[in-house]
Amino acid sequence: MNKRVKIVATLGPAVEIRGGKKFGDDGYWGEKLDVEASAKNIAKLIEAGANTFRFNFSHGDHQEQGDRMATVKLAEKLAGKKLVSFLILKVQKSVLNCLKEIQKSTLTQLVKKSVLQLNRESNQLVM
């Protein structure tokens, strides 16, 4: 079935397991993301209809976001479905001020030349 409706899910503490702890447990934030346990929760979201995941780079570092992406990839396998993911990149205020002075066509060219890739071995995002 080709669905026209996209359900965008933002990953966060409600579905993430950290060191065997759920959100609200003491010490939750001090633990590393448990990819396998979290993937089971995300697979439930996929089975319920979520077909797009967004990653907000205003929160967490590249390593943490890479771990989240690995979690979604595993959840795709568990649910037997391919998904779409998109990134919301964190932009420094100084960059925004600088971009205000650049012409629109130049800005378009800058954006088109930027490529962000996920190194699957290290789960690091590289530009």
C-alpha positions in Angstrom: 0.0 0.0 0.0 1.3 3.4 -0.9 0.5 5.8 1.9 0.3 9.5 1.1 0.2 10.5 4.7 3.6 10.8 6.4 3.8 10.4 10.2 6.9 12.2 11.4 8.3 11.0 14.7 10.9 12.8 16.8 13.0 10.5 18.9 13.5 11.3 22.5 13.4 10.0 26.1 9.9 8.4 25.8 11.3 5.6 23.5 14.9 5.6 24.5 16.4 3.1 26.9 19.7 4.1 28.5 21.7 1.5 30.4 18.6 -0.5 31.0 16.8 2.5 32.5 13.6 4.2 31.2 13.0 8.0 31.3 12.3 9.1 34.8 14.5 6.5 36.5 17.4 7.8 38.6 20.6 8.1 36.6 18.9 7.8 33.2 20.7 10.8 31.7 24.1 9.5 32.8 23.8 6.3 30.8 24.7 5.6 27.2 21.9 5.0 24.7 21.0 1.2 24.5 20.6 0.8 20.7 19.0 -2.7 20.8 16.5 -2.0 23.6 15.5 1.4 22.1 15.1 -0.2 18.6 12.4 -2.5 19.9 10.4 0.6 21.1 11.0 2.4 17.8 9.9 -0.7 15.9 6.5 -0.4 17.7 6.2 3.2 16.5 6.9 2.0 12.9 4.3 -0.8 13.2 1.8 1.9 14.5 2.4 3.9 11.3 5.4 6.2 11.8 7.3 6.3 8.5 9.6 9.4 8.9 12.0 10.2 11.7 13.6 13.6 12.4 16.9 14.2 14.2 17.3 17.5 15.8 20.9 18.5 16.1 20.1 21.3 18.5 20.1 18.6 21.2 22.9 16.1 21.7 26.3 15.7 19.9 27.1 13.9 16.7 27.9 10.7 18.5 24.5 10.7 20.2 22.7 11.4 17.0 24.7 8.8 15.2 23.6 6.3 17.9 20.0 7.3 17.3 20.3 6.8 13.6 21.8 3.3 14.2 18.8 2.6 16.5 16.4 3.6 13.7 18.2 1.4 11.2 17.9 -1.6 13.5 14.2 -0.8 14.1 13.7 -0.8 10.4 15.0 -4.3 10.2 12.9 -5.4 13.2 9.7 -4.0 11.6 10.6 -5.0 8.1 10.1 -1.6 6.6 12.3 1.1 5.1 11.9 4.7 6.4 12.8 8.2 5.6 14.9 10.3 8.0 15.7 13.9 8.0 18.1 16.1 9.9 17.5 19.5 11.5 20.9 21.0 11.7 22.1 23.3 14.5 23.2 26.6 13.1 25.3 29.1 15.1 23.9 32.6 15.5 27.1 34.1 14.0 26.6 32.0 10.9 23.0 33.2 10.6 24.1 36.8 10.9 26.7 36.3 8.2 24.1 34.6 5.9 21.8 37.6 6.1 24.4 39.5 4.1 24.8 36.8 1.4 22.5 37.0 -1.7 19.9 34.4 -2.0 21.4 32.7 -5.1 24.8 32.4 -3.4 23.1 30.9 -0.3 21.4 28.3 -2.5 24.7 27.4 -4.1 26.3 27.0 -0.6 23.5 24.7 0.6 23.6 22.6 -2.5 27.4 22.0 -2.1 27.1 20.9 1.5 26.9 17.2 2.1 26.4 15.5 5.4 27.2 11.8 5.6 26.9 9.2 8.3 30.1 7.1 8.8 28.4 3.7 9.6 31.5 2.4 11.3 31.9 5.2 13.8 28.3 6.5 13.8 29.8 10.0 13.3 28.3 12.6 11.0 30.8 14.3 8.7 30.4 17.2 6.4 
